[in-house]
Structures are given as structure tokens and as C-alpha cells.
Amino acid sequence: MMGNIMSGRVGLLSALLSNRNEAYGIISAVPLLDRSVLEYMMDVPDQMFVYNGHKRSLIRHAMAGIVPDEVLWRRDKGQYSPDFMARSKAGIPQAAAMIASPEYALAFEKYLSKPAISQLATGAQSPTIRLLQGIICSKVISILQKNGYVFEGNFS
């Protein structure tokens, strides 16, 4: 995930489509990247993403009656990251090192709760999307700071 974020691959397609679409007067949106949706998704229990054996269960059930069933329940989508939790757990030592590193101090001093993220990085709880997003945010803030960006106040 970090590699995808840092390389820009995560936002590349939506950015390309948005730029292309604007040239034709079309406004694009990626609702699953909306801040309120992401904040909600961070608090959803992991087991809700695969419910009764149905992968992508949360979005499939949320869109029932809105999206046609043949689209909603199709089986030709790509892999559903079945090893997401295993990869998250394997990254805990790297997350703990980043939290302790002075290189990422700005993010934890001003914008992220170091105690909360540290608690997740102990591995005592199942790592969640919140831990991953905290680590990714600290990396992004650190890179921006190195590139001369000035941070005043809080993000909102």
C-alpha cells in the first residue's frame, strides 16, 4: 500500500480521468475517496467487509436496490486482497519504527494522535485501516515538509 501511495498509482487513474473529463465538460467524482466515507470506513469492523462469505459485502449490501443485481453480485472482479490483514500485521514493526522516528515527528506532534496510533502499532489489537492511514499520512507530511511545505495550524 505504501508503495502504491508513494508512487502515485492510487490516485493516478482517477486524476487522469478527471483531467480528461474536464476537457469535455464532465465533472468526475470518486465517492469512495470522500473524506466522510473514508472516516466511516475506518470505524467499520473488519469482519463486515466479508460477511456470510460475500466479499465486498459492505458495499454490495449498501448498494442493494440502487445498483442492478447482475452488477452488484458479479464474480469477475479482481482479487479482494485476502491477505490484507496478514500484510498489515507484518508491517507493524515498520509502523512502530516510523512512529518513533524524528523524521515523522511533525505528523504526530500536530495532526495525528501518537498515543492512539502507537497503541495500534503494539499489535495488541488487530491492526486497522486507521493505523495504515496514520502511517501513510505521516509519510506524506514528512515528504511535504522535506520539500519545503510550511505547516501552520491544523488540517480540516
ChimeraX commands (.cxc) that place a marker at each C-alpha (Angstrom):
marker #1 position 0.00,0.00,0.00 radius 0.5
marker #1 position 2.81,2.38,0.88 radius 0.5
marker #1 position 4.44,1.68,-2.48 radius 0.5
marker #1 position 1.21,2.45,-4.29 radius 0.5
marker #1 position 0.66,5.67,-2.31 radius 0.5
marker #1 position 4.24,6.87,-2.75 radius 0.5
marker #1 position 4.37,6.09,-6.47 radius 0.5
marker #1 position 1.08,7.88,-7.06 radius 0.5
marker #1 position -0.61,4.81,-8.53 radius 0.5
marker #1 position -3.56,5.03,-6.13 radius 0.5
marker #1 position -4.76,8.41,-7.37 radius 0.5
marker #1 position -3.34,8.23,-10.87 radius 0.5
marker #1 position -6.32,6.76,-12.69 radius 0.5
marker #1 position -8.92,8.99,-11.02 radius 0.5
marker #1 position -6.72,12.05,-11.68 radius 0.5
marker #1 position -6.23,11.10,-15.33 radius 0.5
marker #1 position -9.94,10.53,-15.82 radius 0.5
marker #1 position -10.83,13.74,-14.03 radius 0.5
marker #1 position -8.44,15.81,-16.15 radius 0.5
marker #1 position -9.63,14.17,-19.36 radius 0.5
marker #1 position -13.28,14.51,-18.43 radius 0.5
marker #1 position -12.95,18.19,-17.51 radius 0.5
marker #1 position -11.70,18.87,-21.04 radius 0.5
marker #1 position -15.13,17.67,-22.24 radius 0.5
marker #1 position -17.12,19.50,-19.57 radius 0.5
marker #1 position -17.70,16.38,-17.45 radius 0.5
marker #1 position -17.26,16.59,-13.70 radius 0.5
marker #1 position -15.81,13.39,-12.21 radius 0.5
marker #1 position -16.13,12.15,-8.67 radius 0.5
marker #1 position -14.72,9.24,-6.73 radius 0.5
marker #1 position -17.22,8.86,-3.89 radius 0.5
marker #1 position -15.28,6.10,-2.12 radius 0.5
marker #1 position -12.39,8.54,-1.65 radius 0.5
marker #1 position -14.66,11.12,0.01 radius 0.5
marker #1 position -13.36,12.07,3.46 radius 0.5
marker #1 position -16.60,11.28,5.29 radius 0.5
marker #1 position -16.83,7.88,3.57 radius 0.5
marker #1 position -13.21,7.08,4.44 radius 0.5
marker #1 position -13.70,8.14,8.07 radius 0.5
marker #1 position -16.75,5.90,8.30 radius 0.5
marker #1 position -14.90,3.00,6.69 radius 0.5
marker #1 position -12.07,3.32,9.23 radius 0.5
marker #1 position -14.52,2.55,12.03 radius 0.5
marker #1 position -16.31,-0.38,10.39 radius 0.5
marker #1 position -15.34,-3.72,11.97 radius 0.5
marker #1 position -13.07,-5.75,9.68 radius 0.5
marker #1 position -15.47,-8.69,9.60 radius 0.5
marker #1 position -18.13,-6.55,7.88 radius 0.5
marker #1 position -16.10,-6.41,4.68 radius 0.5
marker #1 position -16.60,-10.16,4.23 radius 0.5
marker #1 position -19.98,-11.13,5.62 radius 0.5
marker #1 position -21.59,-14.58,5.27 radius 0.5
marker #1 position -18.86,-15.46,2.78 radius 0.5
marker #1 position -19.64,-12.50,0.50 radius 0.5
marker #1 position -16.56,-10.45,-0.37 radius 0.5
marker #1 position -17.11,-6.68,-0.69 radius 0.5
marker #1 position -20.13,-7.32,1.48 radius 0.5
marker #1 position -20.48,-3.84,2.94 radius 0.5
marker #1 position -20.66,-2.05,-0.40 radius 0.5
marker #1 position -22.77,-4.78,-2.02 radius 0.5
marker #1 position -25.40,-4.60,0.73 radius 0.5
marker #1 position -25.29,-0.81,0.89 radius 0.5
marker #1 position -25.95,-0.57,-2.85 radius 0.5
marker #1 position -28.76,-3.17,-2.93 radius 0.5
marker #1 position -31.73,-1.71,-4.76 radius 0.5
marker #1 position -29.56,1.03,-6.28 radius 0.5
marker #1 position -27.17,-0.97,-8.46 radius 0.5
marker #1 position -28.61,-3.80,-10.60 radius 0.5
marker #1 position -28.09,-7.27,-9.07 radius 0.5
marker #1 position -26.14,-8.54,-12.08 radius 0.5
marker #1 position -23.56,-5.80,-11.43 radius 0.5
marker #1 position -23.74,-5.95,-7.65 radius 0.5
marker #1 position -23.14,-9.68,-7.32 radius 0.5
marker #1 position -20.86,-10.33,-10.28 radius 0.5
marker #1 position -17.85,-12.59,-9.65 radius 0.5
marker #1 position -15.46,-11.30,-12.33 radius 0.5
marker #1 position -13.77,-8.63,-10.21 radius 0.5
marker #1 position -10.09,-8.82,-9.34 radius 0.5
marker #1 position -8.70,-10.30,-6.16 radius 0.5
marker #1 position -10.15,-8.95,-2.96 radius 0.5
marker #1 position -6.87,-8.65,-1.04 radius 0.5
marker #1 position -7.50,-11.79,1.01 radius 0.5
marker #1 position -4.13,-11.33,2.69 radius 0.5
marker #1 position -4.78,-7.72,3.75 radius 0.5
marker #1 position -4.75,-8.46,7.48 radius 0.5
marker #1 position -1.64,-10.64,7.24 radius 0.5
marker #1 position 0.20,-7.90,5.34 radius 0.5
marker #1 position -0.98,-5.31,7.87 radius 0.5
marker #1 position 0.30,-7.37,10.78 radius 0.5
marker #1 position 3.62,-7.93,9.02 radius 0.5
marker #1 position 4.01,-4.14,8.68 radius 0.5
marker #1 position 3.57,-3.40,12.40 radius 0.5
marker #1 position 7.32,-3.26,13.13 radius 0.5
marker #1 position 7.80,-0.75,10.30 radius 0.5
marker #1 position 4.87,1.32,11.60 radius 0.5
marker #1 position 6.30,1.31,15.13 radius 0.5
marker #1 position 9.69,2.45,13.79 radius 0.5
marker #1 position 8.07,5.32,11.88 radius 0.5
marker #1 position 6.13,6.44,14.96 radius 0.5
marker #1 position 9.36,6.55,16.97 radius 0.5
marker #1 position 11.41,8.27,14.24 radius 0.5
marker #1 position 12.07,12.03,14.48 radius 0.5
marker #1 position 11.66,12.13,10.69 radius 0.5
marker #1 position 7.88,11.79,11.13 radius 0.5
marker #1 position 7.55,13.83,14.34 radius 0.5
marker #1 position 5.65,16.74,12.73 radius 0.5
marker #1 position 2.76,14.49,11.76 radius 0.5
marker #1 position 2.44,13.08,15.26 radius 0.5
marker #1 position 3.01,16.39,17.05 radius 0.5
marker #1 position 0.42,18.38,15.10 radius 0.5
marker #1 position -2.02,16.18,13.21 radius 0.5
marker #1 position -2.17,12.59,14.43 radius 0.5
marker #1 position -2.68,11.11,17.87 radius 0.5
marker #1 position 0.67,9.50,18.64 radius 0.5
marker #1 position -0.73,7.57,21.65 radius 0.5
marker #1 position -3.65,6.19,19.61 radius 0.5
marker #1 position -1.52,5.20,16.63 radius 0.5
marker #1 position 1.16,3.78,18.96 radius 0.5
marker #1 position -1.47,1.63,20.66 radius 0.5
marker #1 position -2.48,0.18,17.30 radius 0.5
marker #1 position 1.17,-0.43,16.43 radius 0.5
marker #1 position 1.73,-2.56,19.54 radius 0.5
marker #1 position -0.11,-5.35,17.77 radius 0.5
marker #1 position -2.24,-5.98,20.87 radius 0.5
marker #1 position -5.30,-5.11,18.80 radius 0.5
marker #1 position -5.92,-6.19,15.25 radius 0.5
marker #1 position -4.31,-3.54,13.03 radius 0.5
marker #1 position -6.90,-1.44,11.33 radius 0.5
marker #1 position -7.24,0.92,8.43 radius 0.5
marker #1 position -6.75,3.74,10.94 radius 0.5
marker #1 position -3.18,2.56,11.65 radius 0.5
marker #1 position -2.38,2.31,7.96 radius 0.5
marker #1 position -3.83,5.72,7.21 radius 0.5
marker #1 position -1.95,7.26,10.13 radius 0.5
marker #1 position 1.33,5.84,8.88 radius 0.5
marker #1 position 0.64,6.90,5.30 radius 0.5
marker #1 position -0.30,10.42,6.46 radius 0.5
marker #1 position 2.89,10.73,8.50 radius 0.5
marker #1 position 4.93,9.68,5.45 radius 0.5
marker #1 position 3.19,12.21,3.21 radius 0.5
marker #1 position 3.57,15.05,5.73 radius 0.5
marker #1 position 7.26,14.21,6.17 radius 0.5
marker #1 position 7.86,14.30,2.41 radius 0.5
marker #1 position 5.99,17.59,2.04 radius 0.5
marker #1 position 7.98,19.09,4.91 radius 0.5
marker #1 position 11.27,17.98,3.27 radius 0.5
marker #1 position 10.11,19.64,0.05 radius 0.5
marker #1 position 9.62,22.99,1.76 radius 0.5
marker #1 position 5.93,23.00,2.58 radius 0.5
marker #1 position 5.11,25.02,5.68 radius 0.5
marker #1 position 2.53,23.63,8.08 radius 0.5
marker #1 position 0.61,26.10,10.20 radius 0.5
marker #1 position -2.47,25.25,12.22 radius 0.5
marker #1 position -4.38,22.04,11.64 radius 0.5
marker #1 position -5.76,20.38,8.56 radius 0.5
marker #1 position -9.51,20.42,8.36 radius 0.5
marker link #1:1,2 radius 0.2
marker link #1:2,3 radius 0.2
marker link #1:3,4 radius 0.2
marker link #1:4,5 radius 0.2
marker link #1:5,6 radius 0.2
marker link #1:6,7 radius 0.2
marker link #1:7,8 radius 0.2
marker link #1:8,9 radius 0.2
marker link #1:9,10 radius 0.2
marker link #1:10,11 radius 0.2
marker link #1:11,12 radius 0.2
marker link #1:12,13 radius 0.2
marker link #1:13,14 radius 0.2
marker link #1:14,15 radius 0.2
marker link #1:15,16 radius 0.2
marker link #1:16,17 radius 0.2
marker link #1:17,18 radius 0.2
marker link #1:18,19 radius 0.2
marker link #1:19,20 radius 0.2
marker link #1:20,21 radius 0.2
marker link #1:21,22 radius 0.2
marker link #1:22,23 radius 0.2
marker link #1:23,24 radius 0.2
marker link #1:24,25 radius 0.2
marker link #1:25,26 radius 0.2
marker link #1:26,27 radius 0.2
marker link #1:27,28 radius 0.2
marker link #1:28,29 radius 0.2
marker link #1:29,30 radius 0.2
marker link #1:30,31 radius 0.2
marker link #1:31,32 radius 0.2
marker link #1:32,33 radius 0.2
marker link #1:33,34 radius 0.2
marker link #1:34,35 radius 0.2
marker link #1:35,36 radius 0.2
marker link #1:36,37 radius 0.2
marker link #1:37,38 radius 0.2
marker link #1:38,39 radius 0.2
marker link #1:39,40 radius 0.2
marker link #1:40,41 radius 0.2
marker link #1:41,42 radius 0.2
marker link #1:42,43 radius 0.2
marker link #1:43,44 radius 0.2
marker link #1:44,45 radius 0.2
marker link #1:45,46 radius 0.2
marker link #1:46,47 radius 0.2
marker link #1:47,48 radius 0.2
marker link #1:48,49 radius 0.2
marker link #1:49,50 radius 0.2
marker link #1:50,51 radius 0.2
marker link #1:51,52 radius 0.2
marker link #1:52,53 radius 0.2
marker link #1:53,54 radius 0.2
marker link #1:54,55 radius 0.2
marker link #1:55,56 radius 0.2
marker link #1:56,57 radius 0.2
marker link #1:57,58 radius 0.2
marker link #1:58,59 radius 0.2
marker link #1:59,60 radius 0.2
marker link #1:60,61 radius 0.2
marker link #1:61,62 radius 0.2
marker link #1:62,63 radius 0.2
marker link #1:63,64 radius 0.2
marker link #1:64,65 radius 0.2
marker link #1:65,66 radius 0.2
marker link #1:66,67 radius 0.2
marker link #1:67,68 radius 0.2
marker link #1:68,69 radius 0.2
marker link #1:69,70 radius 0.2
marker link #1:70,71 radius 0.2
marker link #1:71,72 radius 0.2
marker link #1:72,73 radius 0.2
marker link #1:73,74 radius 0.2
marker link #1:74,75 radius 0.2
marker link #1:75,76 radius 0.2
marker link #1:76,77 radius 0.2
marker link #1:77,78 radius 0.2
marker link #1:78,79 radius 0.2
marker link #1:79,80 radius 0.2
marker link #1:80,81 radius 0.2
marker link #1:81,82 radius 0.2
marker link #1:82,83 radius 0.2
marker link #1:83,84 radius 0.2
marker link #1:84,85 radius 0.2
marker link #1:85,86 radius 0.2
marker link #1:86,87 radius 0.2
marker link #1:87,88 radius 0.2
marker link #1:88,89 radius 0.2
marker link #1:89,90 radius 0.2
marker link #1:90,91 radius 0.2
marker link #1:91,92 radius 0.2
marker link #1:92,93 radius 0.2
marker link #1:93,94 radius 0.2
marker link #1:94,95 radius 0.2
marker link #1:95,96 radius 0.2
marker link #1:96,97 radius 0.2
marker link #1:97,98 radius 0.2
marker link #1:98,99 radius 0.2
marker link #1:99,100 radius 0.2
marker link #1:100,101 radius 0.2
marker link #1:101,102 radius 0.2
marker link #1:102,103 radius 0.2
marker link #1:103,104 radius 0.2
marker link #1:104,105 radius 0.2
marker link #1:105,106 radius 0.2
marker link #1:106,107 radius 0.2
marker link #1:107,108 radius 0.2
marker link #1:108,109 radius 0.2
marker link #1:109,110 radius 0.2
marker link #1:110,111 radius 0.2
marker link #1:111,112 radius 0.2
marker link #1:112,113 radius 0.2
marker link #1:113,114 radius 0.2
marker link #1:114,115 radius 0.2
marker link #1:115,116 radius 0.2
marker link #1:116,117 radius 0.2
marker link #1:117,118 radius 0.2
marker link #1:118,119 radius 0.2
marker link #1:119,120 radius 0.2
marker link #1:120,121 radius 0.2
marker link #1:121,122 radius 0.2
marker link #1:122,123 radius 0.2
marker link #1:123,124 radius 0.2
marker link #1:124,125 radius 0.2
marker link #1:125,126 radius 0.2
marker link #1:126,127 radius 0.2
marker link #1:127,128 radius 0.2
marker link #1:128,129 radius 0.2
marker link #1:129,130 radius 0.2
marker link #1:130,131 radius 0.2
marker link #1:131,132 radius 0.2
marker link #1:132,133 radius 0.2
marker link #1:133,134 radius 0.2
marker link #1:134,135 radius 0.2
marker link #1:135,136 radius 0.2
marker link #1:136,137 radius 0.2
marker link #1:137,138 radius 0.2
marker link #1:138,139 radius 0.2
marker link #1:139,140 radius 0.2
marker link #1:140,141 radius 0.2
marker link #1:141,142 radius 0.2
marker link #1:142,143 radius 0.2
marker link #1:143,144 radius 0.2
marker link #1:144,145 radius 0.2
marker link #1:145,146 radius 0.2
marker link #1:146,147 radius 0.2
marker link #1:147,148 radius 0.2
marker link #1:148,149 radius 0.2
marker link #1:149,150 radius 0.2
marker link #1:150,151 radius 0.2
marker link #1:151,152 radius 0.2
marker link #1:152,153 radius 0.2
marker link #1:153,154 radius 0.2
marker link #1:154,155 radius 0.2
marker link #1:155,156 radius 0.2
view
